[in-house]
């Protein structure tokens, strides 16, 4: 953002606004309270145009500065000294705009920076055609350390980015919604409608999330369907041909004998954990699921069976409990067939990416 030398007619030497008067005390959610005249910026120093904000806080500016930096605020009608210009947003928003065009630090109070304030900042930047401010606000949406970070209200951010056609930020807002909404809870719908009153956008978000959950659940529950079942003829007759990893290479002889009646335990164990993690986490953050080391990671007993064993008890018995996994299968996969297993897991991931597309 380049410097603006002429803005000195708007902002005082100490970085505060020229003047503000409030006939109604500012509420706790308003970052700007009553102002006094700053040295050199009172009525006797050229302030001739009054701007009244939506929270009834008033600012006195020089009309020449307003015409230069906020022409769309004045409009085509010359300002009338006896009639204030109405600014429909809060004084906090106007304060941000003035500080931006005057190259000052933009650090709104975190305690008073509500999501409604953030939305108003975007709307004001668009309304008054401050496109450089709009670009800066967009850049702040994806910064976790910013008070404008979309993660603090992913549903509201999804709506904001949809209305503003911010496609990259919208996708990140969608990913932030993954795992945050439990549609088994009836109150979740109320939350979505409250944060996203635009019905079309709310339905789009709900459809994307539920479709994603349905595809993931269907894939990891269909253990006897492609690509989960490597006994399928696809692996010998399909495009992978004879070079594809074979099902028998990843299962010990004992489990192979039982595979005609039930899915190998290692596959059920992995699918259950992978499904739960993918339902709660964006796919791009789940690459570890498709690495062979994931099979050997510690898992709380509560997560799988609802029991009350401590983690160290699970760790001690994991390779000896056939209900959790088969020691011989795990040894075979992790020590001898790790590359073959990851080749197969990559096919599962590829299938999932194909089905989900951008919602992975």
C-alpha positions as a Markdown table, in Angstrom:
| # | Residue | x | y | z |
|---|---|---|---|---|
| 1 | Unk | 0.0 | 0.0 | 0.0 |
| 2 | Unk | 1.6 | 3.3 | -1.1 |
| 3 | Unk | 1.7 | 6.3 | 1.2 |
| 4 | Unk | -0.9 | 9.0 | 0.9 |
| 5 | Unk | 0.5 | 12.4 | 1.8 |
| 6 | Unk | -2.8 | 14.3 | 1.4 |
| 7 | Unk | -4.6 | 12.3 | 4.0 |
| 8 | Unk | -3.1 | 14.6 | 6.7 |
| 9 | Unk | -6.3 | 16.6 | 6.3 |
| 10 | Unk | -8.3 | 13.6 | 7.6 |
| 11 | Unk | -6.2 | 12.2 | 10.4 |
| 12 | Unk | -4.4 | 13.9 | 13.2 |
| 13 | Unk | -0.7 | 13.8 | 13.9 |
| 14 | Unk | -1.1 | 11.2 | 16.6 |
| 15 | Unk | -3.0 | 8.8 | 14.3 |
| 16 | Unk | -6.5 | 9.5 | 15.6 |
| 17 | Unk | -9.4 | 10.9 | 13.7 |
| 18 | Unk | -9.9 | 14.6 | 13.3 |
| 19 | Unk | -13.0 | 14.7 | 15.7 |
| 20 | Unk | -15.8 | 12.6 | 16.9 |
| 21 | Unk | -18.8 | 13.4 | 18.9 |
| 22 | Unk | -21.4 | 11.0 | 20.2 |
| 23 | Unk | -24.9 | 11.8 | 21.3 |
| 24 | Unk | -25.3 | 8.1 | 22.3 |
| 25 | Unk | -22.5 | 6.4 | 24.3 |
| 26 | Unk | -20.8 | 3.7 | 22.3 |
| 27 | Unk | -21.7 | 0.1 | 23.4 |
| 28 | Unk | -19.3 | -2.5 | 24.5 |
| 29 | Unk | -19.0 | -3.9 | 20.9 |
| 30 | Unk | -18.0 | -0.6 | 19.5 |
| 31 | Unk | -14.2 | 0.0 | 19.2 |
| 32 | Unk | -14.6 | 3.8 | 19.0 |
| 33 | Unk | -16.0 | 6.0 | 21.8 |
| 34 | Unk | -16.3 | 9.8 | 22.1 |
| 35 | Unk | -13.3 | 11.8 | 20.6 |
| 36 | Unk | -12.0 | 15.2 | 21.4 |
| 37 | Unk | -10.4 | 17.6 | 18.9 |
| 38 | Unk | -6.8 | 16.8 | 18.0 |
| 39 | Unk | -4.3 | 19.7 | 17.9 |
| 40 | Unk | -4.5 | 21.3 | 14.4 |
| 41 | Unk | -7.7 | 19.4 | 13.3 |
| 42 | Unk | -10.5 | 21.3 | 15.0 |
| 43 | Unk | -13.2 | 23.4 | 13.2 |
| 44 | Unk | -10.9 | 26.4 | 13.1 |
| 45 | Unk | -8.3 | 24.3 | 11.2 |
| 46 | Unk | -10.5 | 23.4 | 8.2 |
| 47 | Unk | -12.8 | 20.6 | 9.3 |
| 48 | Unk | -16.0 | 21.4 | 7.5 |
| 49 | Unk | -17.8 | 18.1 | 6.7 |
| 50 | Unk | -19.6 | 16.0 | 9.3 |
| 51 | Unk | -19.9 | 12.2 | 8.9 |
| 52 | Unk | -22.4 | 10.4 | 11.2 |
| 53 | Unk | -21.9 | 6.6 | 11.6 |
| 54 | Unk | -24.5 | 4.0 | 12.2 |
| 55 | Unk | -23.7 | 3.9 | 15.9 |
| 56 | Unk | -24.3 | 7.7 | 16.1 |
| 57 | Unk | -20.6 | 8.5 | 16.5 |
| 58 | Unk | -19.7 | 11.6 | 14.4 |
| 59 | Unk | -16.4 | 12.6 | 12.7 |
| 60 | Unk | -15.4 | 16.0 | 11.3 |
| 61 | Unk | -13.3 | 15.9 | 8.2 |
| 62 | Unk | -12.0 | 18.2 | 5.6 |
| 63 | Unk | -14.1 | 18.0 | 2.5 |
| 64 | Unk | -11.1 | 18.2 | 0.2 |
| 65 | Unk | -9.6 | 15.1 | 1.9 |
| 66 | Unk | -12.9 | 13.2 | 1.7 |
| 67 | Unk | -13.2 | 14.0 | -2.1 |
| 68 | Unk | -9.7 | 12.7 | -2.6 |
| 69 | Unk | -9.7 | 9.5 | -0.5 |
| 70 | Unk | -13.5 | 8.7 | -0.1 |
| 71 | Unk | -15.2 | 10.1 | -3.2 |
| 72 | Unk | -17.9 | 7.4 | -3.1 |
| 73 | Unk | -18.8 | 8.4 | 0.5 |
| 74 | Unk | -19.6 | 12.0 | -0.6 |
| 75 | Unk | -21.2 | 11.0 | -3.9 |
| 76 | Unk | -22.2 | 13.5 | -6.6 |
| 77 | Unk | -23.9 | 16.0 | -4.2 |
| 78 | Unk | -21.6 | 18.6 | -2.6 |
| 79 | Unk | -21.6 | 18.1 | 1.2 |
| 80 | Unk | -23.9 | 20.4 | 3.2 |
| 81 | Unk | -22.3 | 21.7 | 6.4 |
| 82 | Unk | -25.6 | 21.6 | 8.2 |
| 83 | Unk | -26.5 | 18.1 | 7.1 |
| 84 | Unk | -24.2 | 15.2 | 8.1 |
| 85 | Unk | -23.1 | 12.5 | 5.6 |
| 86 | Unk | -24.6 | 9.2 | 6.8 |
| 87 | Unk | -22.2 | 6.3 | 7.1 |
| 88 | Unk | -24.3 | 3.1 | 7.6 |
| 89 | Unk | -21.6 | 1.2 | 9.4 |
| 90 | Unk | -20.1 | 1.5 | 12.8 |
| 91 | Unk | -17.4 | 4.0 | 13.7 |
| 92 | Unk | -15.0 | 1.1 | 14.1 |
| 93 | Unk | -15.4 | 0.4 | 10.4 |
| 94 | Unk | -14.8 | 4.0 | 9.4 |
| 95 | Unk | -11.8 | 4.1 | 11.7 |
| 96 | Unk | -10.3 | 1.1 | 9.9 |
| 97 | Unk | -10.9 | 2.7 | 6.5 |
| 98 | Unk | -9.2 | 5.9 | 7.5 |
| 99 | Unk | -6.2 | 4.2 | 9.1 |
| 100 | Unk | -5.8 | 2.1 | 6.0 |
| 101 | Unk | -5.7 | 5.0 | 3.5 |
| 102 | Unk | -3.3 | 6.9 | 5.8 |
| 103 | Unk | -0.8 | 4.0 | 6.0 |
| 104 | Unk | -1.3 | 3.4 | 9.7 |
| 105 | Unk | -1.2 | 0.2 | 11.7 |
| 106 | Unk | -4.5 | -1.8 | 11.5 |
| 107 | Unk | -4.9 | -3.5 | 14.8 |
| 108 | Unk | -8.6 | -3.6 | 15.8 |
| 109 | Unk | -9.3 | -4.6 | 19.4 |
| 110 | Unk | -9.6 | -8.4 | 19.6 |
| 111 | Unk | -12.1 | -8.1 | 22.4 |
| 112 | Unk | -14.5 | -6.0 | 20.3 |
| 113 | Unk | -13.9 | -7.5 | 16.9 |
| 114 | Unk | -17.0 | -9.5 | 16.2 |
| 115 | Unk | -17.8 | -11.4 | 13.0 |
| 116 | Unk | -20.5 | -8.8 | 12.2 |
| 117 | Unk | -17.8 | -6.2 | 12.3 |
| 118 | Unk | -15.6 | -8.2 | 9.9 |
| 119 | Unk | -18.5 | -8.6 | 7.5 |
| 120 | Unk | -19.2 | -4.8 | 7.7 |
| 121 | Unk | -15.6 | -4.1 | 6.8 |
| 122 | Unk | -15.9 | -6.1 | 3.7 |
| 123 | Unk | -19.2 | -4.6 | 2.7 |
| 124 | Unk | -17.9 | -1.0 | 3.3 |
| 125 | Unk | -14.8 | -1.7 | 1.2 |
| 126 | Unk | -16.9 | -2.9 | -1.6 |
| 127 | Unk | -19.6 | -0.2 | -1.3 |
| 128 | Unk | -17.0 | 2.7 | -1.3 |
| 129 | Unk | -14.8 | 1.0 | -3.8 |
| 130 | Unk | -11.7 | 0.7 | -1.7 |
| 131 | Unk | -10.4 | -2.3 | -3.6 |
| 132 | Unk | -6.9 | -2.2 | -2.0 |
| 133 | Unk | -8.5 | -2.5 | 1.4 |
| 134 | Unk | -10.7 | -5.3 | 0.1 |
| 135 | Unk | -7.6 | -7.1 | -1.1 |
| 136 | Unk | -5.9 | -6.7 | 2.3 |
| 137 | Unk | -9.0 | -8.0 | 4.1 |
| 138 | Unk | -9.0 | -11.1 | 1.8 |
| 139 | Unk | -5.4 | -11.7 | 2.6 |
| 140 | Unk | -6.2 | -11.6 | 6.4 |
| 141 | Unk | -9.0 | -14.2 | 6.1 |
| 142 | Unk | -6.5 | -17.1 | 5.6 |
| 143 | Unk | -4.0 | -16.0 | 8.3 |
| 144 | Unk | -4.5 | -18.0 | 11.5 |
| 145 | Unk | -2.9 | -15.1 | 13.6 |
| 146 | Unk | -5.2 | -12.5 | 12.1 |
| 147 | Unk | -8.3 | -11.2 | 14.0 |
| 148 | Unk | -10.1 | -11.5 | 10.6 |
| 149 | Unk | -9.2 | -15.3 | 10.3 |
| 150 | Unk | -12.1 | -17.3 | 8.8 |
| 151 | Unk | -11.5 | -20.2 | 11.2 |
| 152 | Unk | -13.2 | -18.3 | 14.0 |
| 153 | Unk | -16.5 | -18.5 | 12.2 |
| 154 | Unk | -16.2 | -21.0 | 9.2 |
| 155 | Unk | -19.9 | -21.0 | 8.5 |
| 156 | Unk | -20.1 | -17.2 | 8.4 |
| 157 | Unk | -16.9 | -17.1 | 6.4 |
| 158 | Unk | -18.3 | -19.6 | 3.8 |
| 159 | Unk | -21.3 | -17.2 | 3.3 |
| 160 | Unk | -19.0 | -14.1 | 3.1 |
| 161 | Unk | -16.7 | -15.8 | 0.5 |
| 162 | Unk | -19.7 | -17.0 | -1.5 |
| 163 | Unk | -21.2 | -13.5 | -1.7 |
| 164 | Unk | -17.8 | -12.0 | -2.5 |
| 165 | Unk | -16.9 | -14.8 | -5.0 |
| 166 | Unk | -13.6 | -15.4 | -3.1 |
| 167 | Unk | -13.2 | -19.0 | -4.4 |
| 168 | Unk | -9.8 | -19.8 | -2.8 |
| 169 | Unk | -11.0 | -18.5 | 0.6 |
| 170 | Unk | -14.3 | -20.2 | 0.2 |
| 171 | Unk | -12.7 | -23.6 | -0.2 |
| 172 | Unk | -10.6 | -23.0 | 2.9 |
| 173 | Unk | -13.8 | -22.0 | 4.8 |
| 174 | Unk | -15.4 | -25.2 | 3.6 |
| 175 | Unk | -12.5 | -27.2 | 4.9 |
| 176 | Unk | -12.7 | -25.4 | 8.2 |
| 177 | Unk | -16.3 | -26.6 | 8.5 |
| 178 | Unk | -15.3 | -30.3 | 8.1 |
| 179 | Unk | -15.7 | -32.0 | 11.5 |
| 180 | Unk | -17.3 | -28.9 | 13.1 |
| 181 | Unk | -20.9 | -29.7 | 12.3 |
| 182 | Unk | -22.7 | -32.8 | 13.7 |
| 183 | Unk | -25.9 | -33.3 | 11.7 |
| 184 | Unk | -27.1 | -35.9 | 14.2 |
| 185 | Unk | -27.7 | -32.9 | 16.5 |
| 186 | Unk | -30.9 | -31.1 | 15.7 |
| 187 | Unk | -29.4 | -27.8 | 16.9 |
| 188 | Unk | -26.8 | -27.9 | 14.1 |
| 189 | Unk | -29.3 | -26.8 | 11.5 |
| 190 | Unk | -30.2 | -23.8 | 13.7 |
| 191 | Unk | -26.6 | -22.9 | 14.0 |
| 192 | Unk | -26.1 | -23.0 | 10.2 |
| 193 | Unk | -29.2 | -20.9 | 9.5 |
| 194 | Unk | -28.1 | -18.4 | 12.2 |
| 195 | Unk | -24.6 | -18.0 | 10.8 |
| 196 | Unk | -25.7 | -18.2 | 7.2 |
| 197 | Unk | -29.1 | -16.7 | 6.7 |
| 198 | Unk | -28.8 | -17.0 | 2.9 |
| 199 | Unk | -30.8 | -20.2 | 2.3 |
| 200 | Unk | -29.2 | -21.1 | -1.0 |
| 201 | Unk | -25.6 | -20.8 | 0.4 |
| 202 | Unk | -26.6 | -22.7 | 3.6 |
| 203 | Unk | -28.1 | -25.5 | 1.5 |
| 204 | Unk | -25.0 | -25.7 | -0.7 |
| 205 | Unk | -22.7 | -26.0 | 2.4 |
| 206 | Unk | -24.9 | -28.6 | 4.0 |
| 207 | Unk | -25.1 | -30.6 | 0.8 |
| 208 | Unk | -21.3 | -30.6 | 0.3 |
| 209 | Unk | -20.7 | -31.7 | 3.9 |
| 210 | Unk | -23.3 | -34.5 | 3.9 |
| 211 | Unk | -22.2 | -35.7 | 0.4 |
| 212 | Unk | -18.6 | -35.9 | 1.6 |
| 213 | Unk | -19.6 | -37.8 | 4.7 |
| 214 | Unk | -21.7 | -40.2 | 2.7 |
| 215 | Unk | -19.0 | -41.1 | 0.2 |
| 216 | Unk | -16.4 | -41.6 | 2.9 |
| 217 | Unk | -18.7 | -43.8 | 4.9 |
| 218 | Unk | -19.8 | -45.8 | 1.9 |
| 219 | Unk | -16.2 | -46.4 | 0.8 |
| 220 | Unk | -14.8 | -47.5 | 4.1 |
| 221 | Unk | -17.9 | -49.6 | 4.9 |
| 222 | Unk | -17.8 | -51.5 | 1.6 |
| 223 | Unk | -14.9 | -53.7 | 2.5 |
| 224 | Unk | -15.9 | -56.2 | -0.2 |
| 225 | Unk | -16.1 | -53.7 | -3.0 |
| 226 | Unk | -13.5 | -52.0 | -5.1 |
| 227 | Unk | -11.1 | -50.5 | -4.2 |
| 228 | Unk | -11.2 | -51.9 | -0.6 |
| 229 | Unk | -11.3 | -55.6 | -1.7 |
| 230 | Unk | -8.2 | -56.6 | -3.5 |
| 231 | Unk | -9.6 | -60.0 | -4.3 |
| 232 | Unk | -11.6 | -58.4 | -7.0 |
| 233 | Unk | -10.9 | -59.4 | -10.6 |
| 234 | Unk | -10.1 | -55.7 | -11.2 |
| 235 | Unk | -6.6 | -56.2 | -9.8 |
| 236 | Unk | -5.7 | -59.0 | -12.2 |
| 237 | Unk | -7.8 | -58.1 | -15.3 |
| 238 | Unk | -8.1 | -54.3 | -14.9 |
| 239 | Unk | -5.6 | -51.6 | -16.0 |
| 240 | Unk | -3.1 | -52.5 | -13.2 |
| 241 | Unk | -2.8 | -56.1 | -14.6 |
| 242 | Unk | -0.5 | -58.6 | -12.9 |
| 243 | Unk | 1.7 | -55.9 | -11.5 |
| 244 | Unk | -1.0 | -54.9 | -9.0 |
| 245 | Unk | -0.4 | -55.8 | -5.3 |
| 246 | Unk | -2.2 | -59.1 | -4.6 |
| 247 | Unk | -4.5 | -59.5 | -1.7 |
| 248 | Unk | -2.8 | -62.6 | -0.4 |
| 249 | Unk | 0.5 | -60.8 | -0.2 |
| 250 | Unk | -0.9 | -58.6 | 2.6 |
| 251 | Unk | -2.6 | -61.2 | 4.7 |
| 252 | Unk | -1.1 | -64.0 | 6.7 |
| 253 | Unk | -2.0 | -67.7 | 5.8 |
| 254 | Unk | -4.3 | -68.0 | 8.8 |
| 255 | Unk | -6.3 | -64.9 | 7.9 |
| 256 | Unk | -6.4 | -65.9 | 4.2 |
| 257 | Unk | -8.2 | -69.1 | 5.2 |
| 258 | Unk | -10.8 | -67.0 | 7.1 |
| 259 | Unk | -11.1 | -64.3 | 4.4 |
| 260 | Unk | -13.8 | -66.3 | 2.7 |
| 261 | Unk | -16.0 | -65.7 | 5.7 |
| 262 | Unk | -14.9 | -62.4 | 7.0 |
| 263 | Unk | -12.7 | -59.4 | 6.1 |
| 264 | Unk | -9.1 | -59.6 | 7.5 |
| 265 | Unk | -8.9 | -57.8 | 10.9 |
| 266 | Unk | -6.1 | -55.5 | 9.7 |
| 267 | Unk | -8.4 | -54.1 | 7.0 |
| 268 | Unk | -11.4 | -53.6 | 9.3 |
| 269 | Unk | -9.1 | -52.0 | 11.9 |
| 270 | Unk | -7.5 | -49.6 | 9.4 |
| 271 | Unk | -10.8 | -48.8 | 7.6 |
| 272 | Unk | -12.5 | -47.9 | 10.9 |
| 273 | Unk | -9.8 | -45.5 | 12.0 |
| 274 | Unk | -9.3 | -44.0 | 8.5 |
| 275 | Unk | -13.0 | -43.3 | 8.1 |
| 276 | Unk | -13.3 | -41.6 | 11.5 |
| 277 | Unk | -10.3 | -39.4 | 10.8 |
| 278 | Unk | -11.4 | -38.4 | 7.3 |
| 279 | Unk | -14.8 | -37.5 | 8.5 |
| 280 | Unk | -13.3 | -35.0 | 10.9 |
| 281 | Unk | -10.4 | -33.7 | 8.9 |
| 282 | Unk | -9.8 | -32.4 | 5.4 |
| 283 | Unk | -8.3 | -35.0 | 3.1 |
| 284 | Unk | -5.3 | -33.0 | 2.3 |
| 285 | Unk | -4.3 | -33.2 | 6.0 |
| 286 | Unk | -4.7 | -37.0 | 6.1 |
| 287 | Unk | -1.9 | -38.2 | 3.9 |
| 288 | Unk | -0.5 | -40.1 | 7.0 |
| 289 | Unk | -3.5 | -42.4 | 6.9 |
| 290 | Unk | -2.3 | -43.9 | 3.7 |
| 291 | Unk | 1.3 | -44.5 | 5.0 |
| 292 | Unk | 2.1 | -47.9 | 6.4 |
| 293 | Unk | 3.2 | -46.4 | 9.7 |
| 294 | Unk | -0.4 | -45.6 | 10.4 |
| 295 | Unk | -1.1 | -49.2 | 11.0 |
| 296 | Unk | 1.3 | -49.3 | 13.9 |
| 297 | Unk | 0.2 | -46.1 | 15.6 |
| 298 | Unk | -1.1 | -46.2 | 19.1 |
| 299 | Unk | -4.9 | -45.8 | 19.3 |
| 300 | Unk | -6.9 | -45.3 | 22.5 |
| 301 | Unk | -9.0 | -48.3 | 23.3 |
| 302 | Unk | -12.0 | -46.1 | 23.9 |
| 303 | Unk | -11.9 | -44.9 | 20.2 |
| 304 | Unk | -12.4 | -48.4 | 18.8 |
| 305 | Unk | -14.4 | -50.4 | 21.3 |
| 306 | Unk | -15.7 | -48.0 | 24.0 |
| 307 | Unk | -13.7 | -49.8 | 26.7 |
| 308 | Unk | -11.7 | -48.2 | 29.6 |
| 309 | Unk | -8.2 | -49.7 | 29.1 |
| 310 | Unk | -5.3 | -47.3 | 29.4 |
| 311 | Unk | -3.1 | -46.5 | 26.4 |
| 312 | Unk | -0.1 | -48.4 | 27.8 |
| 313 | Unk | -2.3 | -51.5 | 28.3 |
| 314 | Unk | -3.4 | -51.3 | 24.7 |
| 315 | Unk | 0.2 | -50.8 | 23.5 |
| 316 | Unk | 1.3 | -53.9 | 25.5 |
| 317 | Unk | -1.4 | -56.1 | 24.2 |
| 318 | Unk | -2.0 | -54.7 | 20.7 |
| 319 | Unk | 0.0 | -57.3 | 18.8 |
| 320 | Unk | -1.5 | -60.2 | 20.9 |
| 321 | Unk | -5.1 | -59.3 | 20.6 |
| 322 | Unk | -6.8 | -60.8 | 17.6 |
| 323 | Unk | -9.8 | -58.6 | 18.1 |
| 324 | Unk | -7.6 | -55.5 | 17.5 |
| 325 | Unk | -5.3 | -56.8 | 14.8 |
| 326 | Unk | -3.3 | -59.8 | 13.7 |
| 327 | Unk | 0.3 | -59.8 | 14.7 |
| 328 | Unk | 1.4 | -61.9 | 11.7 |
| 329 | Unk | -0.5 | -59.6 | 9.3 |
| 330 | Unk | 0.9 | -56.5 | 10.7 |
| 331 | Unk | 4.4 | -57.9 | 10.7 |
| 332 | Unk | 4.0 | -59.0 | 7.1 |
| 333 | Unk | 2.7 | -55.7 | 6.0 |
| 334 | Unk | 5.0 | -53.4 | 7.9 |
| 335 | Unk | 8.2 | -55.4 | 7.6 |
| 336 | Unk | 8.0 | -57.2 | 4.2 |
| 337 | Unk | 5.1 | -55.7 | 2.1 |
| 338 | Unk | 5.1 | -52.0 | 3.1 |
| 339 | Unk | 5.5 | -50.7 | -0.5 |
| 340 | Unk | 2.8 | -53.1 | -1.7 |
| 341 | Unk | 0.4 | -51.9 | 1.0 |
| 342 | Unk | 1.1 | -48.3 | 0.2 |
| 343 | Unk | 0.5 | -49.0 | -3.5 |
| 344 | Unk | -2.9 | -50.4 | -2.6 |
| 345 | Unk | -3.6 | -47.5 | -0.1 |
| 346 | Unk | -2.8 | -45.0 | -2.8 |
| 347 | Unk | -5.4 | -46.5 | -5.0 |
| 348 | Unk | -8.0 | -46.0 | -2.2 |
| 349 | Unk | -6.9 | -42.4 | -1.8 |
| 350 | Unk | -7.0 | -41.8 | -5.6 |
| 351 | Unk | -10.5 | -43.3 | -5.7 |
| 352 | Unk | -11.6 | -41.0 | -2.9 |
| 353 | Unk | -10.1 | -37.9 | -4.5 |
| 354 | Unk | -11.9 | -38.8 | -7.8 |
| 355 | Unk | -15.3 | -39.2 | -6.1 |
| 356 | Unk | -15.0 | -36.1 | -3.9 |
| 357 | Unk | -13.1 | -33.8 | -6.2 |
| 358 | Unk | -12.6 | -30.4 | -4.4 |
| 359 | Unk | -14.4 | -31.6 | -1.3 |
| 360 | Unk | -11.7 | -34.2 | -0.5 |
